[in-house]
């Protein structure tokens, strides 16, 4: 009804344009990506190293995700993956969960139930001017959201050279070229961990 009153609908990604058209919208739809400010491509290796030291301590790898803590962002899925990685005796690591939301209490409680209190750190919101340094400090960006309008946080991670392992979803597919700048998996923990292994191999190659 609303789009029918418009002369033009702007979608921020191919995936969202496709969804809008599949809903039966007859108004012309064009894609207009938001993009990133140039400052998000700037790096500060000293600040990134400070963040790594703060959170890694005696661990080897630092991973992160950036997300509103809401149901559709699927944080429990990531926590189950982390639990499995610990059971498989992976090299010591930490996952930073950056963001806030009405559902924060649930994943924090689940993290405790899974025995991940010392592995998963809920940082809360990080000022946007600082966020890029956390991404630069991380070895992989892990993402489990079931739907994104355009996957801006993924683009921000890639701008800082952080490879992405994500659940295949609308918006995510527009930002990640599977096998090139990241790895996509269906919403299945086994499949996600397989792509995580591919991400770790990618990491080893770029660090040589």
Steps between C-alpha positions, in 0.01 A plus 500: 500500500771749600736433209203525267476867597864563399652585164824313576626257764871497591653177627848493658600161355417251225359260757259757639395606150423137421297460821302817433413385149407151626251665736310620194605866502420653160664837556843522327779385733862613463807413705687775687769357735590699810876444476766581759675822594862511387612521863389140552783384275761675715703279733683551827716195564607623844139535621404163351793334676395658830154347461648159418717508811208612718272214398733221390731488800650148464270389217590462133198623301251783532166480318215748507143562394319834489125489537191630668419240763158406367346165415552521122874559547533137609772538766415163667602332172849653531522397866427139408775518239742638759409220740577244230834664422600480866400133515718431198803644683560785260787735587387741777288788371246762596187628328397863547125560470475872427159663529194549715134407479189391685610134481846541656406319821412176318831443314696601810312242705546239228872577490523424872299179461739384226804581714620776267529787748875528447483444124213728389520866602191722468649846455179697462499783248832631374518861368491493121831686476661211696319208337737473204792440736319205659438358153865551404603326824290191421616196306153411364160669497226248583139580408180299540223750422206349310428816303676830425387794294854553370756352742676825589690342792636237262622771264663675796683179596621449144616862482735419788628183333314263733377185317133411554331170582122544487166327471370538145213751512344792317735798511792287615532347151530852355808574714681163501636329189519142623858377483648843418452749782318262732310176541126431507319207658139393546353541848646174624773484765694219328499684168593828668796339676617352170503849351667626816784257427522649150518844660785388724691366198439836326636672810816291496558585133468875542723500810790325322 
